Amino acid sequence: MGTLSGWAYGVRLGAFPLIAIVGFATYGVFLLIALGILAGRRIARFRRSAFRLHRSVACVGLALATFHLLLGVSIYV
């Protein structure tokens, strides 16, 4: 856990620490999932591909959210 807590606030990419960047990326992926489903409801061309895309992007979002959670918990453990 020491390595993760060192990464959480020690690695800085620009103005934000790694934990904030992973949080922003997770939010962006979840927003992409929601927009894909909305586009699938409104645009006929996206109806079939929207659900398959939802499944794969949701897995990426869950992986990012889990990593973000581990970074947050590692600071307190």
N, C-alpha and C positions, 0 to 999 in steps of 0.2 A: 504494500500500500504506500510505502514511502516514495516509490518511483512515480506512482500516479499522482500523489499530492504534489510532488515536485513539478510534474508536467502541468498540472491544473492551473497554477498561477505563475510558474517559472518560465514556461515557453510563451513568448509574446510574438504575435504576428501582427505587426502594425500597432494600433493603439489598444488592442484587446488581448486578454490572456486566452489560452487555449480553451478553457471551459466556456467562455462567452462565445467563441467562434463555433464550437460544436453545438452550443445552444441555438445560435442563429441558423446554422445549417439544418438542424433538426426542425426548427420552425418553418424554414423554407421548403423542406421536403414534405412536411404535412400540408402546407399550403398548396404545393404542387399536386398532391393527391386530391385535395378537395376541388381544385380547379379542373383537374382531369375528369372527375366524376360529373361536375356541372357541365362541362363541355360535352360529355357523352350524352347527357340528357337533352341538350339543346341542338347538337349537330349530329345528324344521322351518320355521318362518316366515322365518327368517333365511338359510336355505340358499342361495337364489338371489341375494339382495341382498348377501350377505357377500362374495362374490368381486368383484363390481363395486365395492363400497365399499372393499375391500382395495386395488384397483388405484389408485383416486384418492387415498386417504389415504396410500398408500405413496409416491406422487409428491410429495405435500406433505412427507412425512417426509424424503425424499431431498434436497429443496430446502433444508429447514432444516438437515440434517446438512452439506450442502455449504457453506452460509453459516457455520455454526459452525466448520467446518474452515478456511475462509478467514480468519475472525477469529483463530483460533489461530495459523495460519501467519504472518499479517501482523505479529505481534509480534516474530517472529524474523528477518524479512526486512528 
